[in-house]
Amino acid sequence: MSATATTAATTDLTDKQQRILQYLRENGRTKTYFKSRLIANDLGMTAKEVGANMSAILDGSFDVHVEKWGYSSGTTWKVSV
């Protein structure tokens, strides 16, 4: 995806969704698995807010690939950058 297409796609995201996507871009290079509650703590959101907003990132076409991985002690997300 080109930078222009990525920019256009991210403009369709809410502020929370953009913050989550940016967090995954920055941290996905050094880490693969993320718990919703840990993302929430870092971004000042609740785990429920992260989970609810993650669907836009899952369904979108971005430079970050996210897949729902597990539910043990909260939702875990597998991230590939």
C-alpha positions in Angstrom: 0.0 0.0 0.0 1.3 3.4 -0.9 1.8 6.2 1.7 -1.1 8.1 0.1 -3.4 5.1 0.4 -2.4 4.6 4.0 -3.0 8.2 4.8 -6.4 8.1 3.1 -7.4 5.0 5.0 -6.3 6.3 8.4 -8.4 9.5 7.9 -11.5 7.2 8.1 -10.5 6.1 11.6 -11.6 7.8 14.8 -9.0 9.5 17.1 -8.9 6.4 19.4 -8.5 4.0 16.4 -5.6 6.2 15.0 -3.9 6.2 18.4 -4.2 2.4 18.7 -2.8 2.0 15.1 0.1 4.3 15.8 0.8 2.4 19.1 0.9 -0.9 17.2 3.2 0.6 14.5 5.6 1.9 17.0 5.7 -1.1 19.3 5.0 -3.9 16.8 8.6 -3.8 15.5 10.0 -5.1 18.8 7.0 -7.1 20.2 4.5 -9.5 18.6 1.7 -10.1 21.1 -0.3 -7.4 22.9 -3.0 -7.6 25.6 -5.8 -5.2 25.3 -5.4 -4.1 28.9 -1.7 -3.2 28.4 -2.5 -1.2 25.3 -5.2 0.5 27.2 -2.9 1.3 30.1 -0.4 2.9 27.8 -3.0 4.9 25.9 -5.2 6.0 28.8 -8.2 3.9 27.6 -10.0 0.9 29.0 -9.5 -2.6 27.6 -13.1 -2.6 26.4 -12.4 0.6 24.4 -9.3 -1.0 22.8 -11.3 -4.1 21.9 -14.2 -2.2 20.5 -11.9 0.0 18.3 -9.6 -2.7 17.2 -12.2 -4.0 14.7 -11.6 -1.0 12.4 -7.9 -1.9 12.3 -8.7 -5.6 11.8 -11.0 -4.8 8.9 -8.8 -2.1 7.3 -6.0 -2.3 4.9 -3.0 -0.9 6.8 0.8 -1.5 7.1 0.1 -3.4 10.3 -1.5 -6.8 10.3 -3.5 -7.6 13.4 -5.2 -10.9 14.3 -7.2 -11.8 17.4 -5.1 -14.4 19.1 -6.5 -15.4 22.5 -8.8 -14.7 25.3 -7.0 -16.0 28.4 -6.9 -13.2 31.0 -8.2 -10.8 28.4 -7.9 -10.5 24.6 -4.4 -10.9 23.1 -3.6 -9.5 19.7 -0.9 -10.8 17.4 0.7 -7.9 15.4 3.0 -8.0 12.4 4.5 -4.8 11.0 
